[in-house]
Structure formats: structure tokens, C-alpha cells
């Protein structure tokens, strides 16, 4: 599961939704302190992984110069209304990116 809300309540909700031995990727920067109830992470053997965004300027320059073939990274496209199925599809082996369209 990816948590990207940037709020402590989002972090708590993500933990509530995870199954035992699940993986939580934090794609947020929390402002201020966040209460962490470590017991639930330990008991359910939850893995918590931080994920940085990286350097945007060089990446944007590469995209501008068409130096990266991003189209080949898209495995398929689905309508936004099909988002739940798209997430399931994106978790399958070999699928790189499922693009949602409005």
C-alpha cells in the first residue's frame, strides 16, 4: 500500500487497511510529529518503507529532450472509473504502469 496523504490520519488509516505482513510505502513528508504505535507494526509484521521523490530538474530535462521512452513503460490504459481493477492489474508481475484516463 502507498500512503501519500501527508497526514498522520492517513498513516493510521493505511495501517488499518493493511493485512498482516503487508508493506506500507510512505510517499509523504509529514509536517510535525506523528504518533507511531509500534506494537501494531511489530505484531502484524508490517514493513514500512520511505520513498523520496528524487531530483525533479534533471528528470524534467530528460523528458523535455525525449531522452526517456516513457510510452514503453505503460502496460495498459483504463478509464478512471475502472481504478480499483487497474490497481489490481498494476500489482501483477510484469506490469510496469497502468495509466488511468478521465
N, C-alpha and C positions, 0 to 999 in steps of 0.2 A: 504494500500500500504506500502511496505517496501522499505526504501531508504538505500542503503548500499554502495554508491559510495565513500563516504568520501570527497566529494567536494561540494562547495557552489552551483555550477551549477546543480548538481544532486538534491540537496534540492529544488531549484527553479523549476526544471523540474517536480519533484514529486508533488509539489503544483499545477503546471499547469495541471497535469493529474488527480488530484482528483476531484471528484464531491462534491457539497455542502454536508456538514455533514459527509464527509469522515474521515478516520483515517489514519494518517501517522506515521509509526513506524520508528524511526531513529536508524538504526543498524550500525551507523558510528561514528567515532570520527573525528570531523573537526579540522584541524590544522589552527590556526589563527582565525581572526574574520569572522563572517558570517553576512551579512546584512539580517535582518528579517523584512519583510513588514507585520507587524501585522494586518493591516487593512484587507488584503485578508483572513487571518486566522479567524478573528472575523466575517467579513461579511458572509463568507461561512460556518461558524461554524465548522471549521476543528479542529479535535483533534490531537495533536502531542504528541507522547509517546516515551520516550527514552528506549532503551533496551541494557543492558550490556551483555557481553559475559559470565561473571562468572569466576570461578576458573578452569583453564584447568587441572592442575596437578592431583587433586583428581578425576576428571571426567575420565581422561585417564587411571588412575589406576583401576577404577571400570570397564572400558571397557576391559582392559587387563586381568582382573581376571574373565571376563564373568559374572560379578555380576549384569549386567543390560541386560534384554532381549530386545534388540533393534529391532530384527526382527519382533516382535509382534506389534511394533509401525508403521510399514509400511502397509498402507492400500492397495496400489497397486503400480505397476511399469509401466512406459510408456517410449517410446523412446523419446529422446531429441527433435526430430522433432515435437513431439506432446506436446511441452511445454506449449503452450497457453491453450490447453484443460486441461492439467494437473493442471495448476494454478486454473482454474475454478473448477475442481474436488476437489482440496485441500481446497477450500473455503466452501464446502458443510458440513452440520452438520454431526458429527460422523467420518469424515475423519481426521486421525492424520497426515499421511505423504504420499505424492505421490513421489516416487523415480523416477528420470529421469535417463535413461541409454543412453550412446552414441550409 
